[in-house]
């Protein structure tokens, strides 16, 4: 392989795929590095079309597998049908100074194969709330800077939803939504009746409900409402980098993808004050190879990108690339998912729904928008939904023909709500390199030191009380609320470590996601986040990546990089 390229993209997941697509579209010869195995759309979805009874353990995990993998088996949606898209604990250790569940999937496509697919836009408030409400630093950009790039990625990826005119969750370029079932519509109506400032709306989700020409060009089709997305979708009905952006980049003839490539560090030239390339260790042979490029995009996921930067040491940067002010690895944050509520709804027994809806309704954030109105800062999205039990109540022993017949009837209706809460980025919430422990490739292990605070507890209690109140007003019975007390990280929305800002003294990156002190390195995954907002972050990573990649390509052609 020729070791010199115009650009190198580290990581092939949601943001790495977008970096590859945009750079290749602009004519740059681009190398994509992935530490895991190769996965090809459709070809490598071994369980995509299997019935539950065709799986060896009917979808369940063996006791031995759970015992060997106490961390990864906590992940949402993890099961026998998709465990091949996740790591195993023993293969990728790290050091937990405080409890932190780091969920990872190492393969071409990364976690884009197994993500949750919610795609709410940030509003204008999230970019300014930290400074306005006194809990952090404003972003160097605002909603208007990102809005055109939201539209750019939405049209290409396919996002279903409705244009609701909600200030807290701006409208996008939407395909038709999955409709509410009857109880969800009832819930939405009752919430609106009793709380005029709260909106339970159709999901904004990365699913193609009505293919457009751009999706047909990608070879993708309509979502079939199977809700088996995390096995890999043979229809390309939901967005992943291996069904969309990476094949598109490959068709340009400008992309080279190299799996089994563990990135050791970014190489830095002190004479030019630029990065010259990337040092790679072959995952299997452990052979070391240096690849050269004029532009480097770091998209290895928030904590891995931060790890790579920390390990990119030189005489100029003895504490990690661009780390003049001890900011690298700090201000790590996440989303608070600890709060749940559920209950039962009487009636509606003459109605049902079609298919397995892969989306959920969303209650847009209603806390601390313009001004602070609670005893905590930040806000929270609520995901919600309604479903029916299987089977009617059966008094006799659960055996025999009569019992089997009873299970063919739908049961009662149930509703649920769970929170996705903003957390405060703090300097003490950090990751760093271990001084003593290394992985099998000789790279220092990452130490995680990230925890909750009093603000998280207050927000959680507000969600628990407000979700119960909304359910009561909607006539829900037997309401239960719960604090899962799960560790940070299990939300799989880790953010920060190399945040954006206005200058090197307060941040690692500028408004174009460039490392302040090394302008040809761009970081556009979760590591770049200045604050967390309350919305699901993946679509913001995509928009920021597309924006930065187009800027980088322009600067490259001008000879500035």
N, C-alpha and C positions, 0 to 999 in steps of 0.2 A: 504494500500500500504506500502511495505517495504520502509523506508525512506533513505536507504543507497545504493549508487551506486558507480561504478568505476568512472563514468564521468557524468557531467551534462552539457547539451547544452541549453543555454538560447536563444530561438528564433528558428522558424521552417521554415524560408524563404530560400532564395538562399544559403547563407553561412551556416546557421544552419542545413539545410538538408545535405550538404556535410560533416559537422562535424559529424553528426549522422552516416552517411553511413561509413565513414572511421573508426571511433572508433568502431562501431559494427562489421565491417569486421575484425578488429583486435582482436575481442573477448571481448571487454570491455562492461560491463553492463552499459547501457547509458540511462539516463532520459532526455527527451526533454520537455522543458517547453515552452508553448505558451500562451500568455495573452488572445488571442481571442478564438472564437468557433472552434469546430472541422469541418474540411472540408475533405471529402473523394473523391478521384479521381472518376470521372464519376457520382457517386451517388449524389453529391452536386453541379451539374452544371445545375440549373433549366432553364436557357435560352439558353443552348448550341445549341439546334436544332430548335429554334423558328424562324419563319419568322418575318420580321419587323412588318407586319400587325397583328401578333399574340400577340404583346406586347400591354399593356393597352393603352399607349400613343404613339404608333408607334415609340418607341425608344427615344422620347423627354422627357425632365424633366418638371415637373409642375412648375409654377411660385412660388408656396408655397415652394417646395423643394429647389429651387434655393435661395429663400429668407432666408430659415432656414440654408442653407449650402453654404454660399458665398465662402468659402475657397475650400472645397473638389471638388466642381463642376467645378473648374478651371482645374482640372487634365486632362492630355492628355488622350483621349480615354474614359473619363467618360461618362456614359449614363444610360438610364433606364435599359439596358440589362446587366449591370455589377455593378451597384451601391451597390449590396449586398457584393461585395468584397472590399469595401472601408469603412472607418469609417464615422460617421456623426459628424459634427463639435462640437455639444454641448456635446458629450460624452467624448471628449478628448481635453480639452482646454490647451493652453500654452500661454506664455506672449511674445508678439512681441515688443521688445525694438526698433528694426528696422523692416521694413516690411520683412517677411519671410514666404513663403507658404509651410508649412510642410505637405506633402502628405503621408497618411498612409493607410495601409490595415491590419487589425488585425484578423487573422484566421490561422489555421494550413495551412502552405504553404505561409503565408505572402504575400508579393508583387510579389513572383515568379509566381503567377497566372496571374498577370496583368502587368508584366514588358514588356519593349520594345523589348528585345531579341537580340539586337545587341551585337556581341561578337568579337570585334577586339582585337588582342593581343597588348600590349604595345611593343614598340621597345626598343633598348638599350639606346636611347637618353633620354627617359622620366625619367629613374632612376637617371640620372646624370645631367640633364639640370638645375635644380634649383641652384645648387652650381656653375656649369659651367657658367651660364648666370647671376649669382648674385642675384637671387630673392628668395632663400630658402636654404634648407638643403638637401643633397643627402640622398638617401635611404641606409640602411645598407646591402642591397642585390642588385643584378643586374639582367639583363635579363636572363643570363645563369643559375642563381639559380632557376628561375621560369619556364623556358622553358619546362623542363620535366613534370611539373605539369600542365601547359597549355595543353600539349598533353594528359595527364592522364584524365583531365576532358572533353576535347573535344571528345575523343573517346567514353566516357560513355554517354554524354549528347546528342551528335549528332549536328554537326555544318556544315552548307552548305557554300560553297564558292569556290573560285578558287585560285590556287597557282600562285600568280602574281609576286613574286620576288621583292616586294617593301620593301625597307629598313625601311621605316617609319611605316610599318604595316606588321610585319612578317607573313609568311605562317603558317598554322596549319594543323591539321588532318581533312581534309574537305570531306564532302559528296558533290555530284553534286549540283551546284547552281541553283537557279531560274534564267532563262535566261533574258537578257535585252529584252524589247520590242524594236521596230524599232527606235523610237525616242531616247530612252536611248542609244542604240548602236551608233546612229548618234552623240549624245552629247559626248559620250566617245571618239569616233574617232576624233572629232573636237578639243576637249580639248587636246588630245595627240598631234595633228598636230600643234597646236599653242603654247602649253605649254609642252614641252617634259618632264619636271620634275614633272608634275601633272598627277595623275592617278585616273580616274573614273572607279571603278571596281565592280564586282559582290559583293553583300552583303555577309558579314560573319554573319550568323544569326543562332540562336539555333533552327533550324527546321530539322526534319528528312526527307530528300528527297529520300533516298534509305536505308531502314532499314538494319542494320547489325545484326549479331547474338546477340551482347550485348544488342541491343535495343529490339529485340524479347524476350530475357530473362526478360526484364523489363515489358513486356506486352504492349509495345508501337508500334505504326504503323506509316505509311507514312503520312506526312502533305498533306492535301487535298486542299490546296490553297483556303480555305474559308475566310481567314482573319477575323475570329471571335474569335481570340485567347483569348481576355480578358474576354470572357464568360466562359473560361475553355474549354480545348480541349478533347472531348471524345475519340479521336484517340491517344492521347499522342503525337501528331505530333510535338509540341514544348516542350521545357524543362521546367518543374516546379518541385519543390521538392515533391509535392503530387503525381505526375505521375511517378517519377523516384527515387530520392535518399531516401525518407522516406519509401516507400514500400520495397525498397531493404534492408534498415536497419531493417525493421520489420521482413523480412523473415529470418534474422539471428537468431531470438529469443532473441536478446540482447537489443532491444529497448523498452522502456516504454515511451509513449507520454501522456502528461497531459495538455489538453487545459484549458482555463479559469484560468490560473495561472499567476497572475501579480507579477513580481519579484520586491521585495522591495529593496534588497541589497544582497551583497556577504558577507558572514561571515568570519572573519579573526581571526586566533589564533596567539597571539603575542609570545608565547613560541616557536612555530615551524616556525614562519614567513611564514605561508602558509594559504591559504583559506581552510576552512573546509566544506563549503557548501553554500546553497542559502536560503534566507528567502522569502517565497511565500505567497501572499495574494490571497485567492480564489476570483475570479472576481465577483461571485454571492453572496456568503455567507459572504465574508470578513474574513473568518477564516484564521488564520496565521499558517503556517506549515514550519518547517525547514527541508531541505533535505541535506544529507551529501554526499560528494564525494571527491576523491583525485585529480580529474582534473575538471576544469570548463572552458567551452568555452562560450564566450560572443558574441552572434550573433543576437542581438535584433534590429539591424539597427543602423546606426552611432550615431544618436542623442539619441536614447533610451539606447544604450550601455553606452554612456557617462553619461547619467542621472543616470543609475544604479551604475556606478563607483563613481560618485559624492555623491550619497546617501549611499555609503558603507563606513561609518565612524567608526572609532575606536580610542582608545587612541593613537595607533601608527600612524594612518592616519586620523587626525581630519578634513582634507579637501578633503577626498575621497581616495579610494584605490590606493596606490602607488603614491599619489600626493605630493611628497616632494618638488617639484620646481614650483608649481603653473602652471603646463602645462596642466593639465586635463581640458578639455572643450575648450582649445584654438586651434588656427590654423584650425578652421572649414572653409571649402571651398566647392565649388560646380562647376557646369558647366554653362557657359554662353550660353544661347539659344536665346538671344534676336534678332538675325539677321535672316531675311527671304528675299527671292527673288523669283519672279515668272514671267512667260511670256508665250507667245504663239508661236507655231511653225507651219508654213504653210506647206502644202503638206502632204504626207504619208496617204492620206485619203482612200487609197485602202488597208490599213493594220490595223489589230487590234491585240488583245492579248487574251490569254485564262486564265480563272480563276481570282481569286482575290489575287494577289501576296502579301504575308504577309511580304515581305522584301523590302529593298530599296538599290539602289546602293550607294556606298560610294566614296567620293573623299578624299583620304588619306591626312593627314596633309603635307603641303609643306612649312611651315614657321618655321624658327629658329631651324633647325634640328642639324647639326653639329655646326654651328656658328650662332650667332644672326645676322639676316639680316633685321630687321624691327625696328621701334621705340617703339615696345612693346616686352615683353618676353612671352614665351610659344607659343603654336600653337592651331590649330583648325581642327577638322574633319568637313567635309560637307556631310550631307545626301541629296540625290537628287532623282529625278524620273520624269517620264512622264506619262500622263494619257489623256484619251479622255473625252470630254463632252458627256452628254447624250442629244440627240435631235438636230435637225437642226434649223437654224434661222427661226422664224415664225412671220410674220408681223401682222397677225390678232389677235384678243383677244384670250387669253390662255384658250379656252374652245371649246368643240365640237369634232367631230370625226376626222376632219382634223388635229387639234392640237395633239390629242392623237396619230395619225399615225406618225406625225413628231417626236414624242418623242421615237419612236422605232428605229430611225436611230442614229448612233453615230455622235457626233459633232466634233469640232476641237481638236487639240492636245495642251496640256499645259505642262509646265515644272516648277519645283520648286527646290530650294536649301534652306537649313537652317543650321545654324552653331551649333557646340558643342565645345565651347571654354574652354581652360584651364584657371583657375583662380589661383591667388597667395594665398597660405595659410599665414595668418598673425595673430599674437598674439591677436590683438584687435578684430578680427572676432572670436567670442566666444559664448558659451552657458554656463549657470550657473543655479543653483537652486534658485527659488524664496525664499526670506526670510519670506514671509507672506502668499502666496497662495498655497493651496494644492488641489490634486484631490480627487475623492470620496473614494480612498483607503488610504488617509492620506499621500500620497507621494508628496513632493514639486513639483510644476509645473516647467517646464523648461522655462527659459528665453532665447530667441534668440536675438543675437546682431551681425548680419552678413550683410555686404553690399558690393556694387561694389566699384571699385576704378578707377583711371585714366587709368591703364593698360587695364582694361576691355573695356573702352570706345574706346581706340585706336584700340584694336583688332576687336571690332565690326565694326568700320569704315573701316578697312582693308577688312573684309569679305564683307561688302556691296559693296565696289568698285570692289573687285576681282570677286565676283559672277556675277555682272553686266558685267564685262569685258569678263568673260568666256562665258556667255550667248550670248553676242554680237558676239563673234567670231564663235559661233555655229549657228548664223543666227536667234536667238530668237527675236521676235518682242514684242512691248508693255511691256517692262520690268518694273517691279515695285519692289522696295526694301522697307523694313520696319523694324523699331526698335520697338519690342513689348513692351519694357520697363517693362517687367514682373519682379516681385520681385524674389530675390534669393530663391531657394527651389522648385520652380515650375518645375525645371528640374528633380527633384526627384533623384538627384545624390549627395546628401549631403555627405561630406567626412570629415575626421579628427575628432579631439576631444581627441584622444588617439593615437597619431602618433607613427610610428616606428622610431628608430634611434639607435645610437651607445652606449648611456649611459643615466642614469637617469637625468642628467643635461640638456639634449636637447630633451628628448623624454620619452614617457610612456612605450614603448614596445621595445624589442630587435629584432634581425633578425629572430627569430622563433615565433614572435608575442606573446611572453610571457611578462607579466607585469614585468618590471625590478625588482621591490621590492617585488614581490609575484609570484614566478615562476610557480606555478601550475594554474594560471589564464591566459588564452589565449584570445586575442581579434582579430578576423579575418574578421569582417565585415567592412563597410566603415569607421568606427572610426579609423582604423589602418593606414589610408592613410597618407603618408608623403607629397605627392603632388597629384594633380588631373590628370595629363596627359590630353590628348585631346580625348582619346578613351573611349568608354562606359566601365564603371568600373566593372560590375558584374562578368565577367569571371575572372578578376584578384582576386576578393574576393574569388571565388571558388578555384582557383589555390592556393592561399595563405592558404586557409582553409585546403585543402587536404594535403598540405605540412606540415602545423603545426600539424594537427591531427595525421599524421603518425609519426612525431617526438615525439609528446606527448605519443603515444602508446608505442613507443620504450623506452622512458624514464620511463614510468610507469612500464614496465616489468623488467627494470633494478633496480627498487626500488628508482629511483631518484625523483619521484613526489609523 
